[in-house]
Amino acid sequence: MNEKKILIVDDEASILKLLNLSFTRAGYRVLTAESGEDALDLLKKETIHVMFFDLNLPNMDGLELCRKVKQYMPMTIIYAITGYASLFHLAECLEAGFEDYFKKPVNISTLIKRSEDAFTKIERWKRL
């Protein structure tokens, strides 16, 4: 995998800006969307295998977005980020297809480490 692209979906501009800057500095190409609909439109044009979705999005929440992405891109690794954590939410996230679940505020280095792990896993899958 030559270019490591990450999609970040969050309706808070300040979160998008912070994550975009942090992942870009870590060497990733970052694409962002402020809604589930914008993310799906972007994915029609771009192939992206690692994604971070806020759960509390307008219109289409992060759970629904994850389910839709997993329908046509099942090998994608998607992480949930939320300000409202609960065991019920965690169970829903795992059922929807999220790889893991992070509560805001989350340490940026944790997210970068998880993205590195995700790209390693994707490369391993490609060799099978």
PLY file of the C-alpha trace (Angstrom):
ply
format ascii 1.0
element vertex 128
property float x
property float y
property float z
element edge 127
property int vertex1
property int vertex2
end_header
0.00 0.00 0.00
1.80 3.09 -1.22
-0.33 5.91 0.12
-1.83 5.54 3.57
-5.17 7.35 3.47
-7.43 7.92 6.44
-10.99 9.23 6.47
-12.17 11.19 9.49
-15.88 11.96 9.86
-16.94 14.41 12.56
-19.39 17.31 12.56
-17.14 19.42 14.79
-14.77 21.49 12.65
-12.24 21.87 15.47
-11.98 18.06 15.90
-11.56 17.59 12.14
-8.85 20.22 12.03
-6.95 18.75 15.00
-7.10 15.17 13.71
-6.27 16.23 10.15
-3.17 18.08 11.32
-2.06 15.28 13.66
-2.45 12.47 11.13
-0.88 14.57 8.36
2.17 15.19 10.55
2.35 11.43 11.15
2.64 10.88 7.40
-0.92 10.02 6.39
-3.06 11.50 3.65
-6.19 12.65 5.46
-9.62 13.14 3.98
-12.44 14.57 6.07
-16.21 14.78 6.00
-18.66 16.56 8.29
-21.55 14.14 7.72
-22.26 10.54 6.83
-23.67 11.58 3.48
-20.50 13.55 2.63
-18.40 10.55 3.65
-20.34 8.19 1.38
-19.98 10.63 -1.53
-16.24 10.81 -0.90
-15.94 7.02 -0.81
-17.45 6.82 -4.30
-14.31 8.61 -5.55
-11.61 7.44 -3.13
-10.43 4.07 -1.88
-9.79 4.37 1.85
-9.22 1.44 4.21
-8.86 3.13 7.64
-11.55 5.42 9.03
-12.53 7.20 12.23
-16.22 8.09 12.70
-17.84 10.22 15.35
-20.98 8.40 16.51
-23.08 11.52 17.02
-23.46 12.86 13.48
-26.45 14.77 12.08
-29.00 12.85 9.94
-27.02 9.61 9.59
-25.24 8.62 12.81
-21.85 6.90 12.92
-23.41 3.46 13.49
-25.51 3.69 10.33
-22.55 5.06 8.38
-20.37 2.16 9.54
-22.99 -0.39 8.49
-23.31 1.19 5.04
-19.55 1.33 4.47
-19.10 -2.27 5.63
-21.77 -3.43 3.14
-19.65 -2.53 0.14
-16.18 -2.36 1.75
-16.09 -5.23 4.29
-12.29 -5.21 4.67
-12.27 -1.59 5.85
-11.11 -0.91 9.41
-13.32 1.66 11.11
-12.95 3.14 14.58
-15.69 4.89 16.59
-15.00 8.10 18.48
-17.62 9.47 20.85
-18.13 11.83 23.74
-20.83 9.56 25.18
-19.51 6.14 26.17
-21.51 3.23 27.54
-21.36 -0.55 27.43
-24.55 -0.55 25.36
-22.90 1.76 22.81
-19.80 -0.43 22.74
-21.89 -3.52 21.98
-23.75 -1.64 19.23
-20.45 -0.48 17.73
-19.01 -3.97 17.61
-22.23 -5.29 16.03
-22.13 -2.52 13.40
-18.58 -3.46 12.39
-16.36 -1.01 14.23
-12.89 -2.33 15.06
-12.66 -0.38 18.32
-14.24 2.45 20.27
-12.62 5.57 21.76
-14.10 8.09 24.20
-13.39 11.80 23.70
-11.07 13.25 24.66
-8.75 10.60 23.28
-4.99 10.83 23.14
-3.92 11.52 19.55
-0.94 9.16 19.87
-3.40 6.34 20.67
-5.31 7.01 17.44
-2.10 7.17 15.40
-0.92 3.88 16.92
-4.23 2.24 16.09
-4.04 3.49 12.50
-0.53 2.01 12.20
-1.89 -1.30 13.51
-4.75 -1.12 11.00
-2.46 -0.60 8.02
-0.26 -3.49 9.21
-3.35 -5.72 9.38
-4.49 -4.65 5.90
-1.06 -5.47 4.46
-1.20 -8.89 6.11
-4.65 -9.52 4.59
-3.33 -8.62 1.14
-0.67 -11.35 1.40
-3.23 -14.11 2.06
0 1
1 2
2 3
3 4
4 5
5 6
6 7
7 8
8 9
9 10
10 11
11 12
12 13
13 14
14 15
15 16
16 17
17 18
18 19
19 20
20 21
21 22
22 23
23 24
24 25
25 26
26 27
27 28
28 29
29 30
30 31
31 32
32 33
33 34
34 35
35 36
36 37
37 38
38 39
39 40
40 41
41 42
42 43
43 44
44 45
45 46
46 47
47 48
48 49
49 50
50 51
51 52
52 53
53 54
54 55
55 56
56 57
57 58
58 59
59 60
60 61
61 62
62 63
63 64
64 65
65 66
66 67
67 68
68 69
69 70
70 71
71 72
72 73
73 74
74 75
75 76
76 77
77 78
78 79
79 80
80 81
81 82
82 83
83 84
84 85
85 86
86 87
87 88
88 89
89 90
90 91
91 92
92 93
93 94
94 95
95 96
96 97
97 98
98 99
99 100
100 101
101 102
102 103
103 104
104 105
105 106
106 107
107 108
108 109
109 110
110 111
111 112
112 113
113 114
114 115
115 116
116 117
117 118
118 119
119 120
120 121
121 122
122 123
123 124
124 125
125 126
126 127
